[in-house]
């Protein structure tokens, strides 16, 4: 039996109420837009348009998945980030608005036409994809320990602008830098030897590393705990494991005066600053998010 846009929107909204509450209408709109391949306005300007049984069945499948607590982004396979629609799945974290602040911080401070950068823990490729869109002459390398995450990042990142490597921490960087020019034209700067150090090849490093502490992992919302990859969240006992790596190791792959940009947990600012100071980083500062919580740390090698 056929059903109209208007009736399907109402029934989908009502079905989602137990899981989405006040967001049930918004989520219903997004599911119908995805399945019916229409704009939000079409749902209201063409209320009597009919939906076929196959489309209704697909909507029903998505609703049932959502009612298990699975995040809507995974249900649809799409997450919106910094004006982009990115492919996501349970092998990568869902990009958060806080990470858009990290991207905006980088874009606001890195003004050169040509830059080379490393994304440490590239995940879905959200950061690299946003930088590639806004700075088409920049070239980046994204590393991640998860082959499954990199498969998704390859969909989201333009291959001419972002090279992706599967490695643990910085294990592949020396090989990468010694390979010389990586995807650049003859007129652009090289990733090659800087100041006699073949590993010092990046202008800046950007990272949204795992930073959830052991105690916080136990308190995560079920939508995160049960569905998002723990290895992309778990920052060790105090949440600082990866900041320690970055503070100790990343200078050797930065050009002189190279910069470090990291997203941090709202309560980790002073601890991360202390790590950087102990490792003789300079010009350290913390930028807040829209709620005035510590969110991005910046430092100069």
Order of alpha helices (4+ residues) and beta strands (2+ residues): beta-alpha-alpha-alpha-beta-alpha-alpha-beta-beta-alpha-beta-alpha-beta-alpha-beta-alpha-beta-alpha-alpha-alpha-beta-alpha-beta-beta
